[in-house]
C-alpha cells in the first residue's frame, strides 16, 4: 500500500434530501482519503450512507439527493461540481464502479464481448480487433476460463460469480485509478466471495488501483481492506487500520 498523496480526498461531504417535511441529512460532513493501491473498507448497516457516498463520488446521486456542502477531489482536482458530461467522462476513464447485482451493469441483449469492446473503444483509440483482444485479456485477467470462447456468451450464460467477474472486467476497461465497489460480494456464496476479494486485492497490488469497498460485512473488510471507516447514521464514527479498529474499537457502534 502506498503512503503517497491521496488519490481520492473527500472533505466535509454533506448529502441532503429535501422533503415536504424538511431536509433529511443522509451523509453528515464526512471526510476520508484513499491512497493509490489502498483498499479502504466502508462498513455500516443499511441506511448508514455508505452507498450514497459512493454514488456521490461517481456522480450518480439520484435526485432529489444532492451534495449540500463539502468537496470530492480526485488526484487534487475537484470533481463534485462538474457538469454531467464531464463527470461521465471521468466515471468511465478514471473511476470504475462495481455494483452488488451484476445484472444491473450488464445488458442481457448483448454478448459480454460486445459490451466490453464498446466500453474499451469509448475510452481509447483502439481498433475493433485490438479492443476485442483487450476484452479477451481482461476476461482472462479476472479469472474467466476459456476467455476466447466466453467472450461470445451472453450474461445469462454465466453464473453469479462469473457475472461479477465480467462486471469487474468492465470496470477495468479504461484502467481506472479508483474503483468504487458497492457490496460486490453480497449476493455470492462464501467461496466465490473469497475469490472476488483476492481478485480485488491483486488488482490493487498490480495496478496501484485505489478501491473504496462498501459493505456491511466486517469479515469481508478484515480480509480485504487496509483501513476501515465505520459509518453510522450518516457519519464516520471511527476510521483507522483494520487490525486496530477490529481489535481495539473505540466507538460503541463498532463493538
N, C-alpha and C positions, 0 to 999 in steps of 0.2 A: 504494500500500500504506500502511495506517495504522500509525502508531507508537503507537497508543493502548494502553490497558490490554489485556493479552491476553484474548481471548475464551475460549480453552482453555488450561488450565495442567495439565500432567502432571508430578508431582513424585515422584521416587524410586520409580517404579512397578516392582513385582516380581510376576511371574506364575509360579506354580508348578503342576506336575502331580504329585500324589502317585502313585507306582507301587509295585509289590511290592518293587522293589529299592531303594527310597529316593525322595527328592524330586528331580524334574527341574526346574531353574530355566530357564524358557523366555525370560523377559524379566527382565533383571538391573538393577534400580534405575535406570531411565532417567528423564530429565527434559527437558521442552521446552515451549515455548509457541507459540500461533498467535494472531496479532492479527486483528481484523476486516479483511476484504479481502485477506488474505495467503494465498498458497498455499505450504504447507510440504511439500516433497517428502521422502518417507521411502524410502530406497533401500537395497537389500541383497539377497543371494541368498536362495533358498528356505530356510526354516528359521531365518532371522535373527531372527524375532519381529515382523516388520512388521505382518502381518495380525492376529496375536494382540493387538497393541497397539490396532489399530483396533477389534477385536471387544470389547476391554475397555472402550473409551470409549463404545461404543454399547450396552453391556450384553448382548452376545451371545457371551460367553465360554462355550464348550462345557464342561460338566463332564467329567472331574474338574478341569479347569483352574480356577484361582481366583486372585484378587488377594490376595497374601500380605501386602503392605505397600505404603505409598505412598498417593498421593491423585490423583484426577482432578477438576478443578474447571471448571465452565462458568460464565462470567460471575461468577466469585468465589464460586460456591456448589458445594460438594462433591456429586458425583453417583455416586461409586463405591460407596457403601454404602447406596444407596436400595433399597427393596423393588421387586420385579419390576414391579408395576403402575405405580409412579411413574416408573421408568426407561423403561417402554414409552411413557408419555405424552410424556416428553422426547424419546425417539427419534423419535416421529412429528412433534412440533411444532417442536423446536429443533435436532435433529440429523437430517440426511438421510444415506442411505447409497447408494452406487453400487458394485455388485459386478462382478467380472470377467465372469461369464456372465449376460447379461440374462435368460435363460430361468429362472434360479433366483429372479428377482424378479417375474416375470410369470406370471399364471395362464393356461395355454393355453385354458381353457374359457370365459373371459370376454373381451369386447372390451376394447381398451385404454381406451376411453372409460369403460366401466363401472368399471374398476379405478381410473382417475384420479378419477372422480366420487365413488366410495366413500371414497377416501383424503381428498379435499378436504372431504367432508361430516363425516368423523370429526374433523377438526381445525378446523372452522369452523362458523359458523351459517348458511351459505349454503343457499338453497333448491335443489331439484334443477335447475331451469332455470339459476340463477346458477352452480351448480357445473359444469354442462355447458359453459357459456360460458367459464368459467375453464379447464376442461380443454382446450378448443379453443385458447384463448390460449396455454396452456403448450406445447402441441404445436407451435404456430407459433413460439413463442419459442425452442424448442430446434432449430428448423430443419427441421421436417417439412412438406413441401409439401402443399397441399390438405388442411389440418388438419381442415376441416369434414367431409370425406368419410372421411378416415383414422381419425377418432375411432370409427367403426363397425367397424373392422377388428380381426381377432384377431392375437395376437403372431406366429403363423406366416406371416402375410401381409406381414411386414416383413423387410427384410434385416438382417444382423447389426448394421451401423452404425446403421440406423434404430431397431432394437430398443433399442440402447444409449441413443439419444436419448430414447426413451419412458421408460426407466428413470431418466434424468436428470430428465425432466418429473415422474415420480412422486416423486423425491427432493425436488423443489422445491415440491410441492403445498402444504405448510404454511409456505412461505417460511422454511426453517430458517436459522439463523445460522451453522451449521457443517455441512460435508459431509465425510464420510469416503468417499473414493473409492479402493477397493481394486482395483488393476490394471484400471482402467476401459477401457484401450485395448489390452490384451494380445491379445485374440482378433481384433483388427481389422487390416485391411491399412493400410499406411503413410499413404495419402491420407486414409482415414477417421479414423485416429489424429489426424492434424493438425487435422481439423475438430472432433473431440471436445475436443482440448486448447484450441483457440481458443474454443470454446463455454464451457468451464470458466473460462477467463481473463475472458471477457466477463461471466459471472455474478458473478465476484468484483468486477470494476470497477463494475458497475451496481447490485449489491445489497449490496455490502460483506460478502459471504459469506466466511467463512474456510473453507479447504479443506485437509484432510490427504490428500495424494496419495501413495498407496502404490504402489511399482513396483520392478521390478528393472532398469529401462531408464534409464540415465543420459541418453540422448538426450531422452526424454520430460521428465525433470527439467530439463534445460538449456533446453528450450523453454517449459516451463510455470511452474516454481516460482520464488519469490522467494528462499527459503532452502532448504537441503537438510540433512537429518540422515542420516548414513550409519550403518546398523546392521550389526553383525557379531556372531554368536554371542550374541544377546540383549542386547547393549549398544550404546549410541550411541557410536561411536568418534570421530566428528567432526560438527560442526554449524556452519553459517555461511551467508553469502550464496552463491548458486550459483556466481557467477564466481570467487570466492575459492577455494571448495572444489575446483572443477574445475581451475583453473589452478595453484593452489598447495596441493595436497593435502598434509596433514601426516601422515596415517596410511598405513602401507604397504598396508592393505587397500583404501583409497580409490584409490590408484595403480593 
